[in-house]
Amino acid sequence: MSAEAVDQSGAAARSGLREALDGLRYGARSALSPRVLQGAAVEIGWLTTHLAMYPLGLVGGAGSRTDRLSLDGLTPAQRSLVVGDVRAAGTPILLAHGIVDNHTVFALMRRQLLRRGFSRIHTFSYSPLTLDVRSTAERMAAEVEALCEESGSDQIHIVGHSLGGLIARYYVQRLGGDERVHSCVTLGTPHQGTVAARLLRWPLVKQLRPESDLMEELAEPAADCRTRFVAFYSDVDQLIVPQRRARIAHPDLIARNVRIRGVGHLSLPFHGDVVHQISGVLAHLDDERVA
């Protein structure tokens, strides 16, 4: 490699590092507002709870509910979903956690979805040592097929937190998953990459950089993708820098972006309003394009 090429490579690396550090400095300055400080306090509370629950996710799966749809023993809220749309109540929901996490992050959401009347809730797990989004998405595809065969349903919903949402999007957009996935809901997912990923050289994290090959692939045309997407993003997300990169900005995708104020990255799956909105999204199996 010539000296000039080495200099250019070094300059590009330094520029990327400066951009990442600038983004983190911006986040640090914005963290002084009362709203952000309150969100940080909630984040710490949920983090403490989640750390206590995390070991439970290492010794067993979250299980699933595959009971036959019945009105016996259901609350009024559950009855309303089953009576109003039995297909929506019976459509399987697959929950995909984020990096270095497990199914326990969905403990509250799972409980609320069951209370709402959804009867089939499953989890997709992957190792914290995962190195590639694409291969993990292929494994998700196989698991979805098995889930559809087991449940007898031709479609499912996916809810993905952080990296789990990106794995789901790749499966839907690039591996033909739109034939199986009616709705894909993401929480704090780096759909456009995150500048913070430039601080680490781990192969998986490098795929989350804005200029990565993975991001370029996801930006390619997807005119025939039929899945509807709903992307929740927070204005104080500590891991998505800048936070707007958690929005879906693809012109071919049926997508709605929902801004959540004052909720940290880890708190999104636990936040009551977020869970309530997700329940509403999954309760309506209309075929209209999402505005």
C-alpha positions in Angstrom: 0.0 0.0 0.0 1.4 3.4 -0.9 2.1 6.1 1.6 -0.7 8.2 0.2 -3.2 5.4 0.6 -2.1 4.8 4.1 -2.5 8.5 4.9 -6.0 8.5 3.4 -7.0 5.4 5.3 -5.7 7.0 8.5 -7.5 10.2 7.8 -10.8 8.4 7.2 -10.4 6.4 10.5 -9.7 9.6 12.4 -12.6 11.4 10.8 -15.0 8.5 11.7 -13.7 8.5 15.3 -14.2 12.2 15.6 -17.7 11.9 14.3 -18.5 9.2 16.8 -17.0 11.2 19.7 -18.8 14.4 18.6 -22.1 12.4 18.6 -21.5 11.2 22.1 -20.5 14.7 23.3 -23.8 16.0 21.8 -25.6 13.2 23.7 -23.8 14.1 26.9 -24.7 17.8 26.6 -28.4 17.0 25.9 -28.5 14.7 28.9 -28.5 17.7 31.3 -32.2 18.5 30.6 -34.7 17.5 33.3 -36.7 15.3 30.9 -33.6 13.3 29.9 -32.4 13.0 33.5 -35.8 11.6 34.5 -35.6 9.2 31.6 -32.1 8.2 32.8 -33.4 7.5 36.3 -36.1 5.2 34.8 -33.5 3.5 32.6 -31.4 2.8 35.7 -34.4 1.4 37.5 -35.3 -0.9 34.6 -31.7 -1.9 34.1 -31.4 -3.0 37.8 -34.6 -5.0 37.5 -33.5 -6.6 34.2 -30.1 -7.5 35.5 -31.8 -9.4 38.3 -34.0 -11.2 35.8 -31.3 -11.8 33.2 -30.0 -15.1 34.7 -33.5 -16.6 34.3 -33.1 -16.3 30.6 -30.0 -18.4 30.6 -31.6 -21.5 32.1 -34.7 -21.8 29.9 -36.8 -20.3 27.2 -39.8 -18.1 27.7 -42.1 -20.8 26.4 -45.2 -20.1 24.4 -49.0 -20.2 24.6 -50.6 -22.3 22.0 -54.0 -22.9 23.8 -57.1 -23.2 21.7 -58.9 -19.9 21.5 -61.7 -19.9 24.0 -63.7 -17.3 26.0 -63.4 -19.3 29.2 -61.5 -17.5 31.9 -60.8 -14.4 29.8 -61.0 -10.9 31.1 -63.3 -8.4 29.3 -60.2 -6.9 27.4 -59.2 -10.4 26.3 -62.7 -11.3 25.2 -63.0 -8.1 23.2 -60.0 -9.1 21.0 -61.1 -12.7 20.6 -64.7 -11.7 19.7 -63.7 -8.7 17.6 -61.0 -10.4 15.6 -60.3 -14.0 16.3 -57.6 -14.1 13.6 -55.7 -11.2 15.2 -55.9 -12.9 18.6 -54.5 -16.2 17.2 -51.8 -14.8 15.0 -48.4 -15.8 16.5 -46.1 -13.1 17.8 -42.3 -13.6 17.7 -40.3 -11.5 20.1 -36.6 -10.9 19.2 -34.3 -9.4 21.9 -31.3 -7.2 21.4 -27.5 -7.8 21.5 -26.1 -9.2 24.8 -29.7 -9.8 26.0 -32.3 -12.5 26.3 -36.0 -13.1 26.4 -36.4 -11.6 29.9 -36.4 -8.1 28.4 -39.9 -8.9 27.1 -41.3 -10.1 30.5 -43.7 -7.1 30.9 -44.6 -6.9 27.2 -45.4 -10.6 27.1 -47.6 -10.4 30.1 -49.5 -7.4 28.8 -50.0 -9.1 25.4 -51.4 -12.2 27.0 -53.8 -10.0 29.1 -54.9 -8.2 25.9 -56.0 -11.6 24.4 -53.1 -12.6 22.2 -52.7 -16.4 22.6 -49.5 -17.4 20.9 -46.4 -15.6 21.9 -42.9 -17.0 21.2 -39.3 -15.8 21.5 -36.4 -15.9 19.1 -33.0 -16.1 20.9 -29.5 -15.9 19.6 -26.0 -16.0 21.3 -24.3 -12.8 22.5 -21.3 -14.1 20.5 -23.3 -13.7 17.2 -21.1 -12.2 14.5 -23.4 -11.6 11.6 -26.9 -10.2 11.1 -27.4 -12.1 7.8 -26.8 -15.6 9.1 -28.9 -14.9 12.2 -31.7 -13.7 10.0 -31.5 -17.0 8.1 -31.9 -18.8 11.3 -34.9 -16.6 12.1 -36.4 -17.6 8.8 -36.2 -21.2 9.6 -37.7 -20.6 13.1 -40.6 -18.7 11.5 -41.4 -21.5 9.2 -41.4 -24.0 12.0 -43.7 -21.7 14.0 -46.1 -21.4 11.2 -46.2 -25.1 10.7 -46.8 -25.7 14.4 -49.5 -23.1 14.8 -51.2 -23.6 11.4 -51.0 -19.9 10.8 -49.8 -18.6 7.5 -48.6 -15.3 8.9 -47.0 -14.0 12.1 -45.9 -10.7 13.8 -42.4 -9.9 14.9 -41.5 -7.4 17.6 -37.7 -6.7 17.8 -35.7 -4.7 20.3 -32.5 -3.0 19.1 -30.5 -5.6 17.0 -33.4 -8.0 17.1 -35.4 -5.5 15.0 -32.6 -5.2 12.5 -32.4 -9.0 12.2 -36.2 -9.1 11.6 -36.0 -6.3 9.0 -33.3 -8.1 7.1 -35.3 -11.4 7.1 -38.4 -9.6 5.9 -36.8 -7.3 3.4 -34.0 -9.4 2.0 -35.0 -13.1 2.6 -38.6 -13.1 1.5 -40.0 -12.9 5.0 -42.7 -10.5 3.9 -44.7 -13.6 2.8 -44.9 -14.6 6.4 -44.6 -11.4 8.5 -47.7 -9.3 8.6 -46.3 -6.6 10.9 -42.8 -6.0 12.1 -42.4 -3.7 15.1 -39.0 -2.4 16.1 -37.8 -0.7 19.2 -34.6 1.4 19.2 -33.3 -0.4 16.1 -30.4 1.2 14.2 -32.2 1.1 10.8 -29.8 3.7 9.4 -26.8 2.6 11.5 -25.4 4.3 14.6 -22.3 6.5 14.8 -21.6 5.0 18.2 -20.8 1.7 16.4 -17.5 3.2 15.2 -16.1 3.0 18.7 -15.9 -0.8 18.6 -14.3 -3.1 16.1 -16.4 -6.2 16.9 -17.5 -7.7 13.6 -21.2 -7.5 14.5 -21.0 -4.0 15.8 -19.2 -2.9 12.6 -22.3 -4.0 10.6 -24.2 -1.3 12.5 -22.1 1.6 11.3 -23.9 3.9 8.9 -21.5 3.2 6.0 -21.4 -0.6 6.4 -22.2 -3.1 3.7 -25.3 -4.2 5.6 -26.7 -0.7 5.7 -26.0 -0.3 1.9 -27.8 -3.6 1.3 -30.9 -2.6 3.3 -31.0 0.7 1.3 -31.5 -1.3 -1.9 -34.9 -1.3 -3.6 -37.6 -3.4 -2.0 -40.6 -2.6 -4.1 -42.5 -5.8 -3.5 -42.2 -5.9 0.3 -45.7 -6.3 1.7 -44.9 -6.3 5.5 -46.0 -3.2 7.4 -43.3 -1.8 9.7 -43.7 0.4 12.8 -40.5 1.8 14.2 -40.5 3.2 17.7 -37.5 5.5 18.4 -36.6 7.5 21.5 -35.3 11.1 21.6 -32.9 10.1 24.4 -31.7 6.8 23.1 -28.1 6.4 24.3 -27.0 3.8 21.8 -28.5 5.2 18.5 -26.5 8.3 17.6 -28.1 10.4 16.3 -31.5 9.1 17.5 -33.2 9.7 14.2 -31.2 6.8 12.8 -33.7 4.5 14.5 -36.3 5.6 12.0 -37.1 3.6 8.8 -36.5 5.9 5.8 -36.8 3.4 3.0 -39.1 4.7 0.2 -40.3 1.2 -0.7 -41.3 0.0 2.8 -44.7 0.4 4.3 -43.5 2.1 7.5 -44.6 4.4 10.3 -42.1 5.9 12.7 -43.2 6.7 16.2 -41.2 9.1 18.4 -41.1 8.3 22.1 -40.0 11.1 24.4 -37.8 10.7 27.5 -37.4 6.9 27.3 -34.0 5.2 27.3 -32.8 2.5 25.0 -33.2 -0.4 27.5 -36.6 0.9 28.8 -38.4 0.8 25.5 -39.7 -2.8 25.9 -40.9 -2.0 29.4 -42.6 1.3 28.7 -46.3 1.2 29.3 -47.3 3.5 26.4 -45.0 1.7 24.0 -46.5 -1.7 25.0 -50.0 -0.3 24.7 -49.4 1.1 21.2 -47.9 -2.3 20.1 -51.0 -4.1 21.3 -53.1 -1.7 19.2 -50.9 -2.3 16.1 -51.1 -6.1 16.4 -54.8 -6.1 17.1 -55.7 -4.8 13.6 -54.9 -7.1 10.7 -56.1 -4.6 8.0 -54.5 -4.6 4.6 -54.2 -0.9 4.3 -50.9 0.8 3.9 -49.6 2.3 7.2 -49.7 6.1 7.0 
